[in-house]
């Protein structure tokens, strides 16, 4: 009887050890799979975030030469201002909207990549991108009077600065999101 009970206890212990080993191996496989998934997702997010930042920077770089000098005060200064800025007056509005559409296109990919706090900041960046685009477009339609030109250039320059600050906030949030290894919470 003692031998049978001993054999039974050994079988139960062996079975329990096998179950524990199997469970442990399965849990380790899940952890590894989750880690690999997080790595792949982080890499994909980083690529999308970089593309978004590049699209916004391209828009900012397009508009920046317009604000390097004092705003023009009359039609003659206005014409000289555009010639010296290197920005094509004829395609200014078209280029500004094309660059904003690029931002919007990548915004959709940022929203799909997430997480939610990044998409909110990216939407703010996109809204500021549209505001800058509208202001740059208004430079063409603004009457060429001193006060109205100065105000239009000031408004566009301010919106460019706000967009620059918004993209900096996006970069900070993106770095934090990319550094999140899933253990914070």
N, C-alpha and C positions, 0 to 999 in steps of 0.2 A: 504494500500500500504506500509506504514512504517513497519507494522508487517511482511509482506512478504519479504521486503528487509532485514529486521533484521534477519529473519529466514534464508534467502539465505546467508547473510554475515556470520552467525553462522555456516552454513553448509560448506561454503568455508573454513572458519578458521579451523573447525574440520577436514575437509579432508586434508588441508595443514599440520596440526599438525600430523595427522596419517601418511601422506607420509614422513614427516621429521623424525618421530619416526622410521618408517620402514627403511628408508635410513640409519639412524644412527645405528640402530641395525644390519643391513647388513654390514656396514662398520666396526663396532666393531667385528663382527664375522670374517670378513676377517683379521683384525689385529690380533685377537687371533689365527686364523689358521696359519697365516704367522709366528707368534712368536713360535708356537708349531713346525712348520716345521723347523725353524731355530734352535731350541733347539735340535730336533732329528738329524738334519744334523750335528750340532756341536758335539754332543755326538758320532756320528758315525765317524766323522773326528778324534776326539781325540783318539778313539780306534785304528784307522789305523795309525795315527801318532806315537802313542806309540809302535805299533808293528814294524814300520819301524825303529824307534830309537833302539829298542831292537835288531833287526836283525843286524844293523850296529855295535852296541856295542859288540855283540857276535863275529863278525868278528874281531873287534879291540882287544878284549880280547884274541882271539885265537893267533893273531900275536904278541901281546905285549911281551910275555916272550922271544921272539927271540932277542929283542932289549934292554933287561935289562942289559946285560953285554957288554963289548967291543967286537967288531967284531972279529971273529977268523982269524988267519993269515995263517994257513995251515990245511991239512987234519985232523991231530990229534986234533987240537983245534976245528975244525969244528965238529968233532964227539962228543967231550966233550961238546961243546956248545949246541948241540941238546939234549944230555942226561940231562944236567943240566936245560935246559929250560922247560922240560916236554912236549914239542911239539913232536908229533910222526913224525919222519923223513919219515917213510914209507908211511904215509898217508897225509903228509903236503900239497901237491898239490891238492889232491882229496878233503881234508877238506876245503882248501882255496876256491876252486871253488864252492863247495857245499854251503858255507857260502855266497859267492857272489850271487849265484842263489837265495838264500833266500831273500837277499836284493832286487834283481830284481823282485821277485814275489810280494813282498809287495809294491815296487815302482809302479807297475801297479795299485794297489788299492789306493795308494796316488794320482796318477794321476786322477783316477776316482772321488775321493773325492774332489779334488781341494782345494782351488782356484788356479788360474794360477800361481801366484807368488810362491806359495808353491811347485807346480809341477816343476817349473824351478830349485828351490834350491834342491829339491829331486833328480832331474836328475844330478845335479852337484855332489851330494853325491854319487849317483850310479856310475858316471864316476870315481870318486876317489876310490870307492870300487873296481872297476875293475883294476885300476892302482895298488892298493896295492896287489890285488890278483896276478897280473902279476909279480910284483916285488918279492913276496914271492915265486912264482913258479920258478922264475929265480935263486933263491938261490940254488936250487938243480942242475940246469944246468950250473951254473957258474964254470969255471975252478978253481981249488983249489989253485990258486996263491994268494999271499998276497994282492997285489993291487986290483985285480979283486974281491976278496972276500970282502975286506973293502968297495969297491965302491958299490957292490951289496947290502950289509947290510945297508950302508948309504942311498942308494936310497930307499930301502924298508922302512926304518925307517922314512925318510922324507915324503914318501907317506902316511904312517900311521898317521903322525902328520897332514898332510893336510886333510885327511879323518876326523880326530877328530875335526879339526876346521870347516870343512864343516857341520858336524852333529850338532855342536854347533850353527852355523848359521841357520840350519834348525829348531832347537828347538826354537830359538828366533822368527823366522818368524811364526812358528806354534802357539806359544803363542799369538802373535799378531792377527793371523787369528781367533783363538778360542775366543779371547776377543771381536772381532768385532760383535757388536749387530745389525748391519745394519743401524745405525744412522750416521755413519761416511761416508762422501762422499760429 
